[in-house]
Each structure stands twice: as structure tokens, then as C-alpha cells.
Amino acid sequence: MKLIDGKAIAQKIQLETLASVELLKSQGHVPGLAVVLIGEDPASRAYVRSKDRMCQELGMHSEKFELPATTSQADLLALVARLNANPAIHGILVQSPPPPHIDERAIVEAIDPRKDVDGFHPVNVAKVALGDPDAFVPCTPLGCQRLLLEAGVETAGAHAVVLGRSMIVGKPMALLLMQKGPGGDATVTVAHSRTRDLPGVCRSADILIAAIGRPEFVTADFVREGAVVIDVGINRVADPGSPKGSKLVGDVAFAEVAPKCRAITPVPGGVGPMTIAMLMHNTVLACQRLTR
Ligand code: GUN
């Protein structure tokens, strides 16, 4: 069993990004990312802070907006309009999910698609579906595909099962794996909570992408001997034995699944660091495209 070290691969990508940032700076441009958080969700706060910190480490410009949960739709739209018009900002990310009174779709649609580094705007969703190289691809599936490429996992002709159908991970992941070219050319099945014989469908996978958002949902009976497993889940669960009283687990029951795998990503240290690395990559792309 090979452990796919997402942290190490992410660091390699950050070095590439750093080189691109320095080239842009030599041309008079500093890539800038705006990250917007509405409300106090602790996990979302932690993500937003690590995005902000990573920008600083790479010498990029970053602006962080931590807004109260009571922020109105109109105020949020006004902020997005200001960021769209701000030439120092090349990427805009509104942390999902927002509070229930916010219409997330309307917010995402207000973002200039050229600054939509999350790849959530309908224009970018369509471009990903079309295989348009100008698309912004959502960071988590892009990171998963890159992990497979870097780990030398052959996707061409493989049966990839994507467990989960979200707009953030499952759907774009399936599109990427079925595209022509490196990291693609797979035979893709999208499975979810309503799939009949879910363990059996997952067992038919050469490559299993677990993105169902349930702690340790994928048990040994879901996994064929010799499969490659990518665990997208980040779930905080109670852990009375630890000083914090909680710990992070993936969507995969790692201890029982790992011995069956050819390769598997850990949680933490697998997909998580890749998502941030791809966000920085997308922000540099946005800056390159907006300034050329
Ligand atoms: N919430 C969970 N993942 C993501 C992401 O990639 N982008 C945003 N904006 N929100 C998220």
C-alpha cells in the first residue's frame, strides 16, 4: 500500500506557483485574492484563514472579509461588485455554505467569471463541461486529478467511481475524469446515497473518489483489493481520548480500507492541502489572464 502524500505534492505545486508569482511581479503585477466569509462556522473560519495565510507565504496580495452572519444579500452583492471592479483583485472566493438567508447562487452569479477562481460560476461550469481550456476548474476536483497524475495512477481505461454528486466536488470530478487526455479517459460512474447496492458499485472501481461528506462511510466492503482511493472528506468527530476532544476523519474508514489499497490518501494530509494549492494556482491563472 502506497500513501499518497498530498502535503508533499501540494508543496511542490506551491513552488511552481511561487515562480509564477515572481514572474508576474517582475512584469508589475501582484496576484490578488479576496476571500469572503459570512458567519462564524469554525471550520469555514479555519479554511478562510489558511487561504489568507497561504497567499501571504507566496507573496500574493490577499484581502479577507469576515462578515457577520446577519450580513444582507444586498451588502454582499455590493461587496462582490466592488471586488469585481478592483484591479488589485484577480480572484474572488465566497466561502460556502453561507447562512440560510443568503441566496448563494445569486452571489456566485454576480462574481465576474474571469475572477471566479472557485469555478462555481455557470460560465465556468459550462466551460468545464465543454472541455474549454479557459475554464476555471473547481479546486478540490482539480487537486484530486493532480494527485492521481503525480502518484502515477493510470486513469485511461480505468473504472473510476465518484461517490458524491455535489457541484463542488462530485460533478466536476466526474467531468474531469471523463475528459480526453492525461488524468482523464476514465470510464466514470457517479454513485450517491440513493445508488442501489452502493458497496457493490464502489467495489467495481479501480479508482474510488470518496466525496459523500459522511465520516468513515466507506468501509472495507466498498473497496476492491488493489484499488486506488482518494478521500475528499474532512469531518470533525468526537474523540474523547485527544486533548481537543475531537479529530478529523475522512469519508473512508482508513484503518480497515488502507491495507486493501494499491494507494490511498490520508486525512489530514491528502486532498486538503491540494485544494488550497489549486486555489493559489487558479488565482495566478486569473492574474495572468486578466493582465495579458
Ligand atoms: N466550501 C468547501 N469547499 C469550498 C471551496 O472549494 N470553495 C468555497 N468557496 N467554499 C467551499
Residues whose N, C-alpha, C, O or C-beta is under 5 A from the ligand:
A	BS01	GUN	L93 V94 Q95 S96 P97 D118 C139
